[in-house]
Amino acid sequence: MIPQTEPVPPRTAALAFAGALFAALIFGGNFVAGRQGALAGLTAGDLVALRYAVSGLIFLPVLWRLGLRDLGGIGWPRGILLAAMTGAPYFYGVMAGLHYAPAAHGTVLNPGATALSSLVFGYLVLGLHPARLVLAAGVPLILTGLVLVSGAGLALGGGETWRGDALLVATGLTYGLFFALLRRWQIAALPATGIVAVLSAAGWLPIYAVTADFDALARVPLAMILGQALFQGALVSGLAVFLFARAVTVLGPARAGLFPALVPVFGTLLAALLLGEPLTLWQLAGVAAVCTGLLLGVWQPRRPRVG
């Protein structure tokens, strides 16, 4: 049985809410940054290496303080599982998915799967019951908004697009499970972020060292490499993951897991602002629908199942 949690102070909840919003903004920008990196000649492997070389170095002191023997009581099996679900394998899966599917699919399918699977795993793992209003209105609004925001992108198909879509959905599902397990195992935000970053670096960088095409990497502008390292490593893999993990501990996995539904909203708006991509009325309607569904989900209380 999952114990009843104590009420969260309003200020703490508000800070967690704001942090999750900012994290969603960072993740939304990740698709824009990833597209820019790919156009500049960076491969999926390059982006994974840049992300975790930086974040692994930043969070190495966190892992050191936890203790390498059992990761501060979390344990290596759990640590490896968390890193696999949201670390290097997760990010590589997203980048591989975008190799087959259009970017519009990535900004919709991956975070959409995360938002909805958080409700499912919140129930299966923790026994958290979404409020009726969330199921009757919040979830349908989010689904409708995701489709509207994607626009014609989801209609584009053919060839091996389905492979990319499957990878994008699968990686989104793992993030939903990650949220639930953090709460189930009572792992705080900072240790979780440190474990994911450092174990991902330790697992991926040796592989990258023997498989990378460094001649091709040398032809990529240095400013692009440094910019991707800072954004992917410090902001996406560091700050954004920490803020989301913190939101899980404060708001709960079901409510915090709804924030990824804002990623396609922010991604679409940033693409219009930074890349000059057109923003249609349908997409604006989708933004409004996702925001409304998110607010319904976040503001409705959820009661754990007893027994």
C-alpha positions in Angstrom: 0.0 0.0 0.0 1.3 3.5 -0.9 1.1 5.8 2.1 -0.9 9.0 2.1 1.3 11.9 1.3 1.4 15.1 3.4 -0.2 18.3 1.9 2.2 20.4 -0.1 2.7 24.0 0.9 1.3 26.4 -1.8 4.7 28.1 -2.3 6.5 24.8 -2.8 3.8 23.6 -5.3 4.0 26.9 -7.2 7.8 26.7 -7.5 7.5 23.1 -8.7 4.8 24.2 -11.2 7.0 27.0 -12.5 10.0 24.7 -12.7 8.1 22.1 -14.7 6.9 24.8 -17.1 10.5 26.0 -17.7 11.6 22.4 -18.1 9.0 21.9 -20.8 10.2 25.0 -22.5 13.8 23.6 -22.5 12.6 20.2 -23.9 10.6 22.0 -26.5 13.7 23.9 -27.6 15.5 20.6 -27.8 13.9 19.6 -31.0 14.8 22.9 -32.6 18.4 22.6 -31.4 18.6 19.0 -32.5 17.4 19.9 -35.9 19.9 22.7 -36.2 22.7 20.3 -35.1 21.7 17.7 -37.6 21.7 20.3 -40.4 25.2 21.4 -39.3 26.4 17.8 -39.6 26.1 16.4 -36.1 25.0 12.8 -35.9 22.7 11.3 -33.2 25.8 9.7 -31.6 27.5 13.1 -31.5 24.6 14.8 -29.8 24.3 12.0 -27.2 28.1 12.3 -26.5 27.9 16.1 -26.2 24.9 15.9 -23.9 26.3 13.4 -21.4 30.0 14.4 -21.5 28.9 17.8 -20.1 26.1 16.7 -17.8 28.1 13.7 -16.5 31.0 16.0 -15.5 28.6 18.5 -13.9 26.8 15.8 -11.8 29.9 13.7 -11.0 30.3 15.3 -7.5 26.6 14.4 -6.8 27.3 10.7 -7.6 30.5 10.8 -5.6 28.7 12.1 -2.5 26.0 9.4 -2.9 28.7 6.8 -2.7 29.7 4.5 -5.6 29.1 1.3 -3.6 25.3 1.5 -3.6 24.5 5.0 -5.0 23.4 6.3 -1.6 21.1 3.3 -1.0 19.4 3.5 -4.4 21.4 0.6 -5.6 23.0 -0.1 -9.0 20.2 -2.1 -10.5 17.7 0.8 -9.9 20.3 3.3 -11.0 21.0 1.5 -14.3 17.3 1.2 -15.0 16.7 4.9 -14.4 19.6 5.8 -16.7 18.4 3.4 -19.4 14.9 4.9 -19.3 15.8 8.6 -19.5 19.5 8.7 -20.3 21.7 7.8 -23.3 19.5 4.9 -24.6 16.4 7.1 -24.3 18.0 10.1 -26.1 19.6 8.0 -28.8 16.2 6.4 -29.4 14.6 9.8 -29.8 17.3 10.9 -32.3 17.0 7.6 -34.2 13.3 8.0 -34.4 13.8 11.4 -35.9 16.0 9.8 -38.5 12.9 8.0 -39.9 10.0 10.3 -38.9 9.6 14.1 -39.5 10.5 16.4 -36.6 6.8 17.3 -36.2 6.2 13.7 -35.2 8.9 14.0 -32.5 7.5 17.1 -30.9 4.1 15.5 -30.6 4.4 11.7 -30.2 7.2 11.6 -27.7 6.0 14.1 -25.1 2.4 13.1 -25.7 3.2 9.5 -24.9 5.0 10.7 -21.8 2.0 12.7 -20.6 -0.6 10.0 -21.0 1.6 7.1 -19.9 2.3 9.0 -16.6 -1.4 8.7 -15.8 -1.3 5.0 -16.6 1.8 4.2 -14.7 0.7 6.4 -11.9 -2.3 4.1 -11.5 -0.5 0.8 -12.1 2.6 1.5 -10.0 1.3 3.9 -7.3 -2.5 3.4 -7.3 -3.1 7.0 -8.1 -6.6 7.6 -9.5 -7.0 10.5 -11.9 -10.0 12.7 -11.2 -13.1 12.1 -13.3 -12.7 15.6 -14.8 -9.2 14.7 -16.0 -10.3 11.6 -17.7 -13.5 13.2 -19.2 -12.0 16.5 -20.3 -8.3 16.9 -19.5 -7.1 13.9 -21.4 -9.3 14.4 -24.5 -8.2 18.1 -24.6 -4.6 17.1 -24.5 -5.0 14.5 -27.2 -7.0 17.0 -29.4 -4.4 19.7 -28.8 -1.5 17.4 -29.7 -3.1 16.5 -33.0 -3.9 20.2 -33.8 -0.4 21.4 -32.9 1.2 18.7 -35.1 -0.8 20.1 -38.1 0.0 18.4 -41.3 3.1 16.8 -39.9 1.3 13.7 -38.6 -0.3 13.2 -42.0 3.1 12.9 -43.6 4.1 9.3 -43.9 5.3 6.7 -46.2 8.4 4.5 -46.3 9.8 3.8 -42.8 8.1 6.6 -41.0 6.3 4.0 -38.8 9.7 2.9 -37.4 10.4 6.4 -36.2 7.0 6.9 -34.8 7.3 3.6 -32.9 10.6 4.7 -31.4 9.2 8.1 -30.4 6.2 6.6 -28.7 8.3 3.9 -26.9 10.8 6.4 -25.6 7.9 8.6 -24.4 6.4 5.6 -22.5 9.7 5.0 -20.7 9.7 8.5 -19.4 6.2 8.0 -17.9 7.4 4.9 -16.1 10.5 6.9 -14.9 8.2 9.4 -13.2 6.3 6.7 -11.4 9.4 4.8 -10.2 11.0 7.9 -8.8 8.0 8.3 -6.6 7.7 4.6 -5.8 11.3 4.4 -4.7 11.3 7.8 -3.0 14.3 9.1 -5.0 14.9 12.8 -4.7 15.4 15.0 -7.8 19.2 15.7 -7.5 20.3 12.1 -7.0 18.1 10.9 -9.8 19.5 13.6 -12.2 23.1 12.8 -11.1 22.7 9.0 -11.6 21.1 9.4 -15.0 23.8 11.8 -16.2 26.9 10.1 -14.9 25.9 6.5 -15.7 24.9 7.6 -19.2 28.3 9.2 -19.7 30.1 6.2 -18.4 28.1 3.9 -20.6 28.0 5.9 -23.9 31.3 7.7 -24.1 33.5 4.6 -24.5 31.2 3.3 -27.2 31.3 6.7 -28.9 35.1 6.9 -28.7 35.5 3.8 -30.9 32.6 4.4 -33.3 32.6 8.2 -34.0 33.6 9.8 -37.3 35.9 12.4 -35.8 36.9 13.7 -39.3 33.2 14.6 -40.0 32.9 16.1 -36.5 35.9 18.3 -37.2 34.0 19.9 -40.2 31.2 21.0 -37.9 31.5 24.7 -36.8 33.0 24.9 -33.3 30.3 27.4 -32.2 27.7 24.8 -33.0 29.5 22.1 -31.1 29.9 24.3 -28.0 26.4 25.5 -28.2 25.0 22.0 -28.4 27.2 20.9 -25.5 25.9 23.7 -23.3 22.3 23.3 -24.3 22.1 19.5 -24.4 24.4 18.9 -21.4 23.7 21.7 -19.0 20.1 22.7 -19.8 18.3 19.6 -21.2 20.1 16.8 -19.4 20.9 18.8 -16.3 18.5 21.6 -15.3 15.4 20.3 -17.2 15.7 16.7 -15.9 16.2 18.1 -12.3 13.2 20.4 -12.6 10.9 17.6 -13.9 12.2 15.2 -11.2 11.6 17.8 -8.5 8.0 18.3 -9.9 7.4 14.6 -9.5 8.4 14.6 -5.8 6.2 17.7 -5.1 3.2 17.4 -7.4 3.2 13.6 -7.9 4.0 11.7 -11.1 0.4 11.9 -12.5 0.3 15.7 -12.4 4.0 16.3 -13.2 3.7 13.8 -16.0 1.2 16.0 -17.8 3.7 18.8 -18.3 5.5 17.0 -21.3 2.2 17.7 -23.2 3.5 21.3 -23.3 6.7 20.3 -25.1 5.0 20.2 -28.6 3.4 23.6 -27.8 6.7 25.2 -26.9 8.5 23.4 -29.7 6.0 24.7 -32.3 6.2 28.2 -31.0 10.0 28.2 -30.8 10.2 26.7 -34.4 8.0 29.6 -35.6 10.1 32.1 -33.7 13.6 30.8 -34.3 13.3 28.9 -37.6 10.6 31.0 -39.3 8.2 28.0 -39.6 4.6 29.1 -40.2 2.1 29.0 -37.3 -1.4 28.2 -38.3 -4.7 28.9 -36.6 -5.2 25.2 -36.1 -1.9 25.1 -34.2 -2.9 28.0 -32.0 -6.1 26.2 -31.2 -4.1 23.2 -30.3 -1.9 25.3 -27.9 -5.0 26.5 -26.1 -6.5 23.0 -25.9 -3.2 21.5 -24.5 -2.9 24.3 -21.9 -6.5 23.9 -20.8 -6.2 20.1 -20.5 -2.9 20.5 -18.6 -4.4 22.9 -16.1 -7.3 20.6 -15.5 -4.9 17.7 -14.8 -2.6 19.7 -12.5 -5.2 21.4 -10.4 -7.4 18.3 -9.7 -6.5 16.3 -6.6 -5.8 12.6 -6.9 -6.2 10.1 -4.1 -4.1 7.0 -3.7 -5.9 3.7 -3.8 -6.1 2.3 -0.2 -5.2 -1.4 0.2 
